Amino acid sequence: MAEKEYQRLSRAQRRPGVGLAVSAGFSSLWLGKDHLLTIESTGYTEEYKRFYYRDIQAITIRKTRRQAVLGIVMGIITLIFAMLGVYFGTTPGDDAGSIFCWIVAGVLGVLFVINLAAGPTTTCYLRSAVQTEELPSLGRWRRANKALARLRPYIIAAQGELAPGEVALRMQEMRSNVAPANAVPANETPPGDLPPVLNA
């Protein structure tokens, strides 16, 4: 992959694992001349997907609770190992156990600070005319917004930019084209209802 043809939009980030899996591989994003390239790597294989700027309909970012959950778990485990370090430190002959516990507590404490400094976690999805694709490499709020700021000019150049009034008009058109689930055409009788009785 030539550096002149692609620019790195996001560094390779671990894709969140499922269940007990720590990670399902790495994911990264690259800016091409007319498309966005995603690379999914497992260490043994790589999968490439192209999303042309003219076909991108929406990119959504939603904050998640993953940062808070990780912070709570790491904080509790750090506290436990710190307490064990104090306990073993006051017990004669358990210096090795105390040192081990403090090392573990220190490593977890550093990871806790890194997780806190990285900011809120997010899920980011790209929607085109044919599919919706998750972008795991944009898993933090600041990283996702920074990437979108770089991506937006490419999409505008390919699709043009709508004025604020046109955006509202398009949204109204989309809403009016979607019929409610319980809507009944005017020439049909709602189920379970008798036809109206006409006076002679």
Helices and strands as residue ranges (DSSP letters): E 7-16, E 23-31, E 35-41, E 46-52, G 53-55, E 56-63, H 66-90, H 95-118, E 122-128, E 132-134, H 141-159, H 164-177
